[in-house]
């Protein structure tokens, strides 16, 4: 499950917002300087979010590639079955091990996507 966050203000909205003048109001230059700091933070946060989204996409792609390589490797390791020859304990344990690795890889991928 991915969480969606709502951003209520953009940097332009903060920059262009006009406050009403009051008789005993705040110092406008102090308010402007503070809002400039807020805008700088918003821009930094947006850069961080964009970078993390890019990294997240790359890691998901790498995980999918790794899972695919693991599946291909496990399939190539499986011995050919001879219908005339009964399965030995070793063959059963080997197949069980391959199955466990596949399930573990899928569970890891699902957990990381949540």
N, C-alpha and C positions, 0 to 999 in steps of 0.2 A: 504494500500500500504506500503510495506516495502522497505526501501531504502537500496541499496547495496553500500558499500564503498570498494574502491580498496586500498589495502595496497601495496605500491610500494617497500618497503624495509623490509627485515626481520632482526632480530637481528644478525644473522650470516653474512648476506651481509654487514651490517654496520661494524661488527668486522673485517671481512676479506678484506675490501676495502683498496687498496694501493694507496696512493697519489704519484704523481711524485715529485722527488726532484728538487727544484729550487735553484738558486744561493742565492737569498734573500727570501727564503720561510719562512713558519711558523715553529715554534718550534714543532718538532714532538711529544715530550712528552706532550705538551699542547693540541695538536690535539687529541692524544690518550686518554687523560683524559676526554676531552670534549665528544668524541665519546662513552666512557664508560658510561658517564652520560646519553647520548641519548639512549644507549642500555638499561640501567636500566629503563628509562621512558617507552620505548617500551614494556618491559616485564611487567611493572606495568599496562600499558594500556591494554595489552592482558589479564591479570588477571581480570581487571575490566570488560572488554567486555564479557569474559567467564562467570563471575559471573552474570552480568546483563542478559545475554541470558538465563542462568539457571533460574533466578528469573522470567523472562518474561514467559518462558514455564510453570513454576509452577503456576503463576497467571492465565494464560490462562486455564490451567487444572482446577483450582479452580473455575473459572468463568463458565466453561462448566458444572462442577458438580453442582454448585449453580443454574444455569438455569434449569438443569434437575430436581433437587429437587423441584424447584419452580413450574415447569410444573406438576410434579406428585402431589404435594400438592394442586395445583389449580384444578386439575382434580378430586381429591377426595372430594373437598369441594362442587362441583357442585351438586345441588339437582337433584333427579330423576324427569324426566318430566312425568306427567300423561297426556296422550293425551286427556282425557275427561275433564280435568280441564284447564281453560284458564290461560294464564300467567298473573301474577299480575305485577304492577309497580315495586315492590320489586324484583321479579325474574328477570325482564329485567335489572334493575339497577345492580343487582348482577352479571349477565352474562357480562354486559358491563364493569364492574370493573375488572373482571377476564381477559377479552380480552385486556383491556388497560395495565394491569400488564404484560401480555405476550409480547405485542408489545414493551413496555418500556424496558423489559429485553433483548429482541432481539436487539433493537436499541443500548442499552448500550454495548452489546457484540460486535456489529459491529463497533461502534465508538472506542472502546478500541483496536480492532485489527488493526485499521488504524493507 
